[in-house]
Amino acid sequence: MKLTEIQTQPEVSKPSSALPEPVLFWIIVVISSCALLILRRPDAVFHAQFWAEDGNIWYAQAYNIGALRALRILYNGYLQILPRLAVIVALWVPLAHAPLVLNLIALMIEALPAWFLVSTRMRNAGPLWLRCVLAVLYLSVPNSIEIHATITDSQWHMAVLGCLILIAEVPQSRAGQAFDVLVLALCALTGPFCILLLPVGFIQAMAPWLARNSKDPQPIRPAGHWHWIQLSVLATGGLVQGAVLFTAGGGRAHTTLGASTANLCRIVAGQIILPLFQGRNRLDHMANNPARVTSLAELVTIVGALAFVYALWRGSVALRCFVLFALLVLAASLTFPVPAPASYQWEPLLVPGLALRYWYVPKLALMATLLWLVGRQHPVPIRVVAAILTCVMAFGMLKHWQYPALPDFHFAAYARQFDRLPSGASIQIPLNPGGPWFMTLVKKVD
């Protein structure tokens, strides 16, 4: 069966003995996925600290002005409901344990797409073993420490889950429908992803019309199909985000991108493609002068672009939709990056290890495309090259699988100091990744 092949015929039921025991299967899935995520950076659980906006924005604002008032505050021009809801939970525990609560919530959100991939809702993506492979690849994306175990960047995992929901089979239960609406609503009210998911939702809503055989005697189902409900949730969220963005007058400074074809190729090759095989961006170390680096980047970018074009041409609707979403994410990231203290905004995007969240979804799409190219339906030369690259990718992922622990900023000591403060006194707590990041809390009456 092809990767992400859309099934047009009802799946034939297998004998119950051929299926994994549901309870045991899900116990194995949940425990193994959680273990993999925790082992990538154990300090996120066993020595938890706030990361950047986790403490500086979400926790500090919720503590100092109240969680409900903080829900309405925009960040980078958008509503950010997901991290603010997570902080409400963290406020119920002492400050010393708040980073652990946020990290655990972030890890659970990070695991959700892997769990969804192996569920029956994603049978249109291939057999169970293949979806398990995809789930492991998702949990092992290299060079993505920025979005691992942080509630700030959990929106990227929610966006992936939202895309999977749109391309999955329609839920058959009220619980499944409620799950879809909840996830898509959170995506819509957390950052701009609802806008980028709209084309995917529209394609899925129009799929019955586009794929219908003219000889099919069955009538076309009305627009009340579940995909239209999903699309309406995203559209409503988009209108809300647009309204608050318009009334707030934006939220980002006007900057100069400094875009060029050479820089685009260096970003795509160095930040997206090569780290899949080398574990990190080593583009500048692969040639002995800038001209050769640019030439190599152009060649790598062309190969990656051809893979995406081939997937968009020959892939299933599901694969095409995910690749389209990834390309929209990349385009938006390059067009509207968070302003950095630089004359040209693309300059920081070239630096290895920076803005890793922007390259996360394109990496996932490239990994899925590479695995799809190994399928038997493709010409032998393509399959051989894809198989070799997949093996190299697997080796690179294993070699660079574990992330280094974050620097110890002695958060527990600051938390104890905060507990001893009198009401009305304030404290500044340094945060990872260091530099200008710190959290200011004003002690309230107990």
N, C-alpha and C positions, 0 to 999 in steps of 0.2 A: 504494500500500500504506500502511496506517495505521502511524503511529509505534508501535513496540513491539507490533505485532500478532502474536499467537501463531499460528504456522502449524500447521494441523491436517492438511494434506496434504503428502506428500513433495515437496520442491522439485525441479522439473524441471531436469535437467542442461543447461547451456548449452554450446554449442560452445567448445572450448578457446580459440579465437581471440577469444571475447567476454570472457574473463576476464583480469585483469591477471596478468602474469608474477609468480608468487609471490615469488621471490627479489628481483626488482627492486622489487616493491610493498612488501615489508617493509623493504628498505633505505631507501626513500623515507619510509615511516611512522616508522621509528626515528630517522632523522636529523632529519626535520622536527619531530617531537614534542620531541626532546631540544633542538633549537635554540630552539624556542618557549619551553620552560621556562627555559633558560639566559638567553635574552635578556630574560625578564621581570625578572630581577635578576642581571646578570652578575657582581656581586661575590661571589655565593654560590660561584662556581667560581674566579674570577680573584683574589679577595681574601677567601678563606674565613676565617670566624671561628665560634667556638662560639655557639650561641643558647641562652640560659637553661638548661633541664634537660639539653640536649645535653652541656654541660660540667659544670654544677653537680651533676647527679645521675648520669647514665649513665657518662660518662667518668671522673669523679673517683672514684666508688665502685669501678668496675672496676679502675682503676689502683691505688688505695690498698689495697683489701682482696682483690682478685683477681676476675677476670671470672666464674668459676664460682660463687663465693660470692655475688656480686652478683645472679646470676640469681634467687635465692630471695627477694630483698628486695622487699617490696611498696612501691608508690608510689600515693598517694591511695586506698589500700585494695585495690588490685588488683595481680595479677602483670602485669609489663610486659616480656614476653619479646622482642618485636621490637627495640626500641632497644638492649636489652642484648646481643643477638646481633650487631647492627651494630657496637657498640663493640668487640667481640672482634676484628673485622677492623681497626678503627682502631688498636688497640693494637700491631699489627704494624709500624706506620710511626712515624717520629719525631713528637714532639708537634707540631711546626710544621706537619705535613701531616695530622694527625688530623682537624681540622675539614673539610678538603677531602674526605677519604674518607667521612665521615659525610654531608656534603652531597650527594656523588655517589650514595651509596646511597639517600638520601631522594629525590633527583630521579628515580632509576630506579623506585622504588616509586610515586612520583607519576605516572609515565608509564604504569605497568602497566594501569590501567583504560582509558586511551585505546587502548592496543594491543589489549586484550581486546575493546573495543567494535567494532573493525574486523575482528576475526577471524570465522571462519565459525561459531564457537559462538554468536554474537549475531545470526545471520540472522533470528531471530524478532523482532528490533527494527526491521526494515525493510531496504531495499536498501542496498548498500554506500555510495552517495553520502550517504544520510541518516545512516548511522552515522559517516561521516567528519565530517559537520557536528556531530553530537553530540560526537565526540571533540575537535574544535576548541573547542566551547563548554566542555567539561569542562576543557580546558587553559587557558581564558581566564576562569574565574570571577572576577568583580571583587571587590575589597575583601577579599582572603583571604591577605594577606601572612603572617599568623601561621602558616599551615600550608604555606607554600611553602619547599622546600629545608631543612626541619628534620626530623631523625629523631624528635624528640619527638612531633610531630603527624602523622607518617606513618601512624599507626594509623587516622586518618580516611580516608586514601586506601585503606588495606587494607580498611576496612569497606565502602567503595563497591565495591571489587573483589569482596569477598565477596558483596555483594548481587547484583552482576551475574552471578557464578558460579551463584548459586541460581536466577536467572530465565533463565539461558542454556540452550541445548540440552545434552543429556547428552553428556559426552565419549565418544568412540568408541575411544580408545586408552588404553593403560596410562599413558603420559606425561600425557595430559589428566586422568586420574583422580588421579594422584599430585599434579599441580598443584592440583587442587581441594582435596584433603585438606591439602596444605601450607598453602595460603592460609587456608583455614577454620580450621585449627589455630592458625596465628599470630594470626588475628582472635580466636579463643576465648581465647588465653592472653595477650592484650594489651588490657587495659582491659575494659569491660563490653559491648562490641559484640555478643558472642555471644548475649547475652540479647535484645538488640533485633533480631537477625537470626532468632531462633527462629520468630516468627510467619510471616516470609517463607518460611523453610524448610518449615514445616508446610503452608502453603498450596500450595507447589509439590509437596510429597509427596502431598497430597490431590487435586491437580488432575485426575489420571486418573479418580478416582472422581466428582468433582464435575461434570466435563465429559462424562462418558460418556453416549452416546445409549442410551436404553432398548432400541432396536431393534438395537443393535450386537451381532452374534453373537460378537465376540471376547471371550474371558474377561478379567476384570480381572487385571492382573499382581499378583503377591504383594508383600508389604511389603519384599521385598529389593531393590526398585528403587533406582537410584543416588541419588535425592532423599532416600530414607530414610537412606542412608549419610551424605550431607551433613548431614542433620539430627542424626544421632547424634554426629557430630564436634562440632557446635555445642553439643549438649546435654552432652556429656562435658566440654567446656571450661567450660560454665556451672556444672557441678557442682564442677569444680576451683576456679574463681574463687569460688564460693559457700563452699566449704570453707575456703579460705585467709582469706576475708573474715570468716567466722564465728570461726575459731580465733584470728585476729589481733585480734578485738574491734572491727572497723570500721577506721577510719583517717581519718575525717573528723569534724570538730567539728559539734555540733548548732547550727544557725543558724536565723535567722528570715528567710524569703524576702521578706516585704513584697509579696506578690503582690496585684495588682488588675487589673481589666479594662482600665483606662486604660493601665497600664504594659505589659500584655500586648500591646495594640494598638500602643503606641509601639515595643516591641521588634520585633514582626513587621513593621510597616511600615518602621521606620527602619533596622533591621539586616538584614532579609532581602529585602524587596520593592524598596524604592526604590534601594538600591545597585546592583541589576541594571541600572537605567536611568540612574543618576546617577554611578556609579562609587564612591560612598561615602555614608555616612549624612548627609544634609543636611535631615533632617526639621525640626529646630528653626529652620532658615533659611527654611522655606516658609510661615510664618505669623508674624504680628507679636505674638501673645500666646499663652500656654500653652493657653488654652481652644480656640483655633482649631487649634493643633498637635494636640491630642488628638482633635478632631473629624476632622481630616484623616487622622490615623493610624487612626481607627476606620473611615473610608470605605475607605482603602487595604487594610486588613486584611480587610474584608468582601469586597472584590473578589477578593483573593488566596484567601480561604477558599472562595469560590464556584468558582474555577478548580479547586482541589483536589477539592472535592465533585463537580464535573462529571467530573473525571478518574477518581475512584473509582467513579462511576456508569456512565460510558460507555467508559472506557478498557479496554485489554486487560489480561490478567492480569499481564503484565510491568510495565506502567505502574502499575497499581494497587499491586502489591507494592513498587515503588520509592517511590511516594508514601507508602504506609503506613510503610515504613522511615524515610523522612524525618520524618514526623510523630512517630514514636516517638522518634527522635533529639532532635527539638525538645522533646518533652515531658520526656524524661529530663534534657536540658540545663537546662531551666527548673526542674525539681523538685530536681535534685541538682547544682547548680553547684559548682565548686571554691570553697571558702570564701574570701571576700575580706575585707580589713579594713574592713568597713562594717557598720552596724547592720542594714541590710536587704540581702539578697544580690541582689535585683533592681536595686538602684540602680546598681551598676557595669555591669550588663548594658545599661543605657540609654545609656552613654557611647559615642559614636562611636569606632570603632577598637579597642574592647576585646572580649575573648572571641569573636574572629572565627571560631574553630574551631567554635563551637556553631551558627553559622548556615550553615556550608558545605554540608552535605547538603540541608537545606531549599532552599537556593538552586539546587542542581543539579536537584532535583525540580521546582521552579517553572520553570526554564529548559526542561526536557524537556516539561513540560505545555504551556508556551506554544508550543513548536515543534509539538507534537501538535495544538494547536487550529487551526493553519494548514491542516491537512489537508482534503481535498475532501469528506470525509464529514460535516463540520460545517456548520451553517447559515451562509449568506453573511455576516450581520452579525458573527457570532463570528469567522469567518475574517478579515474585514477588520480588526477591532479587534486580533486576535492578530497579524496581519501588521504593522500599524503599530507595535505594542509590540515586536515582534521586531526591526524596523528600528531603533527607538530604543535597544533593548538592545544591538544590534550596534555602534551609534555610540558609546554610552557605554562599552562594553568596549574598543573601539579607543582612545578618548580616554584612558582610565585603565588601559590594559593593562600598562604597565611600572611596576614597583615602585621606589621610591627605594632607594638603597644604604644598608646599615646603617652607623651611626656607626663610625668607625675607632678601635678600642680598642688598636691596636698589638699585636695578639696575637703576631706574629712576634718582636717584641722581647722579650716575656715568655717565649716559647719558648726563645730563645737564652739568656736569663738562667737559665731552669730547667735547661738543659743544663749550665751551669757550676756548678750547686749541688753541694755535697758530699752524700754519702749521709746520709739522715735529716733533711736540711733541708727546709723547706716554703716554699711560695710561694702567694700569692693573686693570681689573674688576673681582672681585671674582664671581664664578659661582657655582650653584648647581651641584652635591651634596656636595660641600664643599671640604675641604682638599686641595689637590694639584691643583684643577681645577680653572683656571683663564683665562682671555682673554686679550691679548695684542694688542692694536690698535695704529697705527701711523697715526696721523691726516694728511689728505691730503688737498691740496689747494681747497677751495670751488669754 
